[in-house]
Amino acid sequence: MRVLIYVPIVHSEADMGSLLADVRRGFSEIYGEDAWKRRAAAVDAMWKGLNDRLGAMPLVWSQVRLYQDGLPVCGREIDIVRDVATTGSQNHSLLLRLIERGAILMGTEDPKLMIREYQRTKALVTATMENVPNGTLDELRREGDIILAERDTYIAQRIAETLQEGETGIAFLGMLHRVDEIIADQVQVRQLIHSLPFGSNPYQKRKDGDNESRHEET
């Protein structure tokens, strides 16, 4: 039997990299700086909870494979995780702790799709702040839906091809991903948690009620 522990996540400030300044400015202009701080506190609490919960699981860690949102298949996976962990990322610090216990880090995403999503996300954040016509925003969101579906297909295939019989996979993926649904007929999927802290997703809603600009948490 192959088991996949599915962990929905929200990216922290450290995980946003070069997009952080634009994302924070855009969010603060809509919701205010205090709301951003509350969001950061909620994400911090989420990661502490995930760390405690995963650390207490009675797994044979040498038979565990780690799959990470945003980690390309490139041959430098461990270097990327270490570099991001040094910026304060609780996500990547948790990966390192699990690796120290024997877990195997896996490249997870198609690098070409990651580049496309980065470019789209940057364009969406800029367009949102500049109040461009709704048609432009809608097109960027539709493009995001297409890229996300392609990423999910790739990630599911990657897990299916690399997770061996008798092993457990742990997949850290943004809340909009649907990899668990795609792969459910190939591995046994177990949800670590079923909901995330309220307020942890900076694009959950817009002031005008539009909730479609959430792709930054993918």
C-alpha positions as CSV (number, residue, x, y, z in Angstrom):
1,M,0.0,0.0,0.0
2,R,1.1,3.5,-0.8
3,V,0.0,6.4,1.5
4,L,0.0,10.1,0.7
5,I,-0.4,12.5,3.7
6,Y,-1.8,15.6,2.2
7,V,-0.9,18.9,3.9
8,P,-2.7,22.1,2.7
9,I,-0.5,25.1,3.3
10,V,-0.4,28.9,3.1
11,H,2.9,30.5,2.1
12,S,4.6,32.7,4.7
13,E,6.4,36.0,3.9
14,A,9.7,34.1,3.7
15,D,8.2,31.8,1.0
16,M,7.1,34.6,-1.2
17,G,10.7,35.6,-2.2
18,S,10.9,38.5,-4.7
19,L,7.1,38.8,-4.8
20,L,6.8,39.7,-1.1
21,A,7.1,43.5,-1.4
22,D,4.5,43.7,-4.2
23,V,2.1,41.2,-2.5
24,R,2.3,42.9,0.9
25,R,1.8,46.4,-0.6
26,G,-1.2,45.2,-2.7
27,F,-2.7,43.5,0.3
28,S,-2.1,46.4,2.7
29,E,-3.7,48.8,0.2
30,I,-6.9,46.8,0.2
31,Y,-7.1,45.5,3.8
32,G,-4.6,47.7,5.8
33,E,-1.3,46.9,7.4
34,D,-2.8,45.5,10.6
35,A,-4.6,42.9,8.6
36,W,-1.3,41.8,7.0
37,K,0.2,41.5,10.5
38,R,-2.8,39.3,11.6
39,R,-2.4,37.2,8.5
40,A,1.3,36.7,9.3
41,A,0.5,35.6,12.9
42,A,-2.1,33.1,11.6
43,V,0.4,31.6,9.2
44,D,3.0,31.4,11.9
45,A,0.6,29.6,14.1
46,M,-0.4,27.2,11.3
47,W,3.2,26.2,10.7
48,K,3.9,25.6,14.4
49,G,0.9,23.3,14.5
50,L,2.0,21.4,11.4
51,N,5.4,21.0,12.8
52,D,4.1,19.6,16.1
53,R,1.6,17.3,14.4
54,L,4.0,15.9,11.8
55,G,6.8,15.5,14.3
56,A,4.6,13.4,16.5
57,M,3.6,10.9,13.8
58,P,5.0,7.4,14.3
59,L,6.4,7.0,10.8
60,V,9.4,5.1,9.5
61,W,11.1,8.2,8.2
62,S,13.5,6.3,5.9
63,Q,10.4,5.2,4.0
64,V,8.9,8.7,3.7
65,R,9.1,10.9,0.6
66,L,8.6,14.7,0.8
67,Y,6.8,16.6,-2.0
68,Q,6.9,20.4,-1.8
69,D,4.8,23.1,-3.6
70,G,7.2,25.2,-5.7
71,L,10.2,22.8,-5.5
72,P,11.3,22.0,-9.1
73,V,12.7,18.8,-10.3
74,C,16.3,20.1,-11.0
75,G,18.9,18.1,-9.1
76,R,19.5,21.0,-6.6
77,E,16.4,20.4,-4.4
78,I,18.2,20.2,-1.1
79,D,20.2,23.3,-1.8
80,I,17.0,25.2,-2.6
81,V,15.4,24.0,0.6
82,R,18.4,25.0,2.7
83,D,18.6,28.4,1.1
84,V,14.9,29.2,1.6
85,A,15.1,27.9,5.2
86,T,17.8,30.5,5.9
87,T,15.4,33.2,5.1
88,G,13.1,32.2,7.9
89,S,10.7,29.9,6.0
90,Q,9.0,27.6,8.5
91,N,7.9,25.4,5.7
92,H,11.5,24.7,4.5
93,S,12.8,24.5,8.0
94,L,10.3,21.7,8.7
95,L,11.4,19.9,5.5
96,L,15.0,20.0,6.8
97,R,14.0,18.6,10.2
98,L,12.1,15.7,8.5
99,I,15.1,15.1,6.2
100,E,17.3,14.9,9.3
101,R,15.0,12.1,10.6
102,G,15.6,10.2,7.4
103,A,12.8,11.4,5.0
104,I,13.7,11.6,1.3
105,L,13.3,15.0,-0.4
106,M,11.7,14.9,-3.9
107,G,11.7,17.4,-6.7
108,T,8.0,18.0,-7.2
109,E,7.2,20.5,-9.9
110,D,7.9,21.2,-13.6
111,P,10.4,24.1,-13.8
112,K,8.8,25.5,-17.0
113,L,5.4,25.6,-15.4
114,M,6.8,27.3,-12.3
115,I,8.3,30.1,-14.5
116,R,5.0,30.6,-16.2
117,E,3.2,30.8,-12.9
118,Y,5.7,33.3,-11.4
119,Q,5.4,35.6,-14.4
120,R,1.6,35.4,-14.3
121,T,1.5,36.0,-10.5
122,K,3.7,39.0,-10.8
123,A,1.6,40.4,-13.6
124,L,-1.6,39.8,-11.6
125,V,-0.2,41.5,-8.5
126,T,0.9,44.5,-10.6
127,A,-2.5,44.7,-12.4
128,T,-4.4,44.5,-9.2
129,M,-2.5,47.5,-7.7
130,E,-2.8,49.5,-10.9
131,N,-6.6,49.0,-11.2
132,V,-6.4,47.8,-14.7
133,P,-9.7,46.8,-16.6
134,N,-11.5,43.8,-15.2
135,G,-11.0,42.0,-18.5
136,T,-7.3,42.0,-18.0
137,L,-7.6,40.6,-14.5
138,D,-10.1,38.0,-15.7
139,E,-7.7,36.8,-18.4
140,L,-4.8,36.5,-15.9
141,R,-7.0,34.5,-13.6
142,R,-8.1,32.2,-16.4
143,E,-4.5,31.7,-17.3
144,G,-3.8,30.9,-13.7
145,D,-6.5,28.2,-13.7
146,I,-4.9,26.6,-16.7
147,I,-1.4,26.6,-15.3
148,L,-2.6,25.3,-11.9
149,A,-4.4,22.4,-13.6
150,E,-1.2,21.6,-15.6
151,R,0.9,21.8,-12.4
152,D,-1.5,19.5,-10.5
153,T,-1.4,16.9,-13.3
154,Y,2.4,17.0,-13.3
155,I,2.7,16.7,-9.5
156,A,0.2,13.9,-9.4
157,Q,2.2,12.0,-12.0
158,R,5.4,12.7,-10.2
159,I,4.1,11.3,-7.0
160,A,2.6,8.2,-8.7
161,E,5.9,7.5,-10.5
162,T,8.2,7.9,-7.5
163,L,6.3,6.8,-4.4
164,Q,7.0,3.1,-3.9
165,E,4.9,0.3,-2.5
166,G,5.1,0.4,1.3
167,E,6.2,4.0,1.4
168,T,4.5,7.2,2.7
169,G,4.5,10.5,0.9
170,I,3.9,13.9,2.5
171,A,2.8,16.5,0.1
172,F,2.9,20.2,1.2
173,L,0.7,22.0,-1.3
174,G,-1.2,25.3,-1.5
175,M,-4.9,25.2,-0.8
176,L,-6.0,25.6,-4.4
177,H,-4.2,22.5,-5.6
178,R,-6.3,19.4,-6.3
179,V,-3.6,16.8,-6.5
180,D,-5.4,14.7,-3.8
181,E,-8.4,14.4,-6.0
182,I,-6.3,13.5,-9.1
183,I,-4.3,10.8,-7.4
184,A,-6.9,9.3,-5.1
185,D,-7.4,6.2,-7.3
186,Q,-3.6,5.4,-7.2
187,V,-2.6,6.0,-3.6
188,Q,-4.4,6.1,-0.3
189,V,-4.8,9.8,0.6
190,R,-4.9,10.9,4.2
191,Q,-5.7,14.6,5.0
192,L,-3.5,15.9,7.8
193,I,-5.9,18.8,8.4
194,H,-9.2,19.8,6.9
195,S,-9.1,23.5,7.3
196,L,-6.6,26.4,7.6
197,P,-6.7,29.3,10.1
198,F,-9.1,32.0,9.2
199,G,-7.3,35.0,7.8
200,S,-4.2,33.1,6.8
201,N,-4.9,33.5,3.0
202,P,-4.3,37.1,1.9
203,Y,-6.3,36.7,-1.3
204,Q,-9.3,34.8,0.2
205,K,-11.5,37.8,-0.5
206,R,-11.3,41.2,-2.1
207,K,-13.1,44.2,-0.5
208,D,-15.5,44.2,-3.4
209,G,-16.4,40.6,-2.7
210,D,-14.3,39.2,-5.6
211,N,-12.5,36.1,-4.3
212,E,-10.8,35.0,-7.5
213,S,-7.4,36.5,-6.9
214,R,-6.3,33.7,-4.6
215,H,-3.8,32.2,-6.9
216,E,-0.9,33.7,-5.0
217,E,-1.4,30.9,-2.5
218,T,-0.8,28.1,-4.9
